[in-house]
Amino acid sequence: MRSVIFDLDGTLADTSGDLIAAANACFRRRGAGDLLDPLGDMETAFNGGRAMLRLGMSRLDRPWSEAEVDADYPYLLEHYGNNIDHHTKLYDGAEAALDRLASAGMALGVCTNKPEALAEILLARLGIRDRFGAMLGADTIAVRKPDPEHLLETIRRLGGNSAQSVLVGDTITDRDTAAAANVPCILVTFGPKSRDVVAMKPEALLDHFDDLPGVLEGLRR
């Protein structure tokens, strides 16, 4: 493998705390208090801002509408952007693994469904933006995961090719994207889905970032 592409949320970093805090800020503004739990609702956090807003509003003691979700979404993004790294942290061993891969001559990229501007800010705040030769967000091109073109364009911007690339992710969206692009997929077992990712039948599993070089070598063989 010469190009290793990473998802961001739930793969490189646990961003759920700051995502849920942004959704709860919307509910507090409506006078409803914190409707989401940082631990119990972690999985929904990785499904996006609108998914969090819908879940919270479903817990209101009144009818709600999609128009309310649309109205709150810009405020969620604003709050999240202003508080993007209060709780977020890289998964254990992630930074060291990136450095090991770079030292081995591998090109590294990020392909995320997070808006590009927010992804750029977060990667910079986490101190790892310079590790990646390409970074495509949800709005960088006209499509996003699971459309395979999102991944393939990331690989092209790295100067790589799909035959020597791999996608590291944490969800069925990553699995489907990789399959559509005919690229092998590694799914992490320390993300929000935990070992439920086994049922998604990726080409490989990653239990800890320390194991990533060995997992890549196994795929190469």
MOWO-V747898 format. One record per helix or strand of 2 or more residues. SS is the DSSP state (~ for helix, > for strand). FROM is the first residue (numbers start at 1). TO is the last residue. If there is no record, write none. Layout:
ss,from,to
SS,FROM,TO
SS,FROM,TO
This chain:
ss,from,to
>,3,6
>,13,14
~,16,29
~,42,45
~,49,57
~,66,82
>,89,90
~,94,103
>,107,111
~,116,125
~,129,131
>,134,136
~,148,157
~,162,164
>,165,169
~,172,180
>,184,188
~,194,200
>,204,206
~,209,220
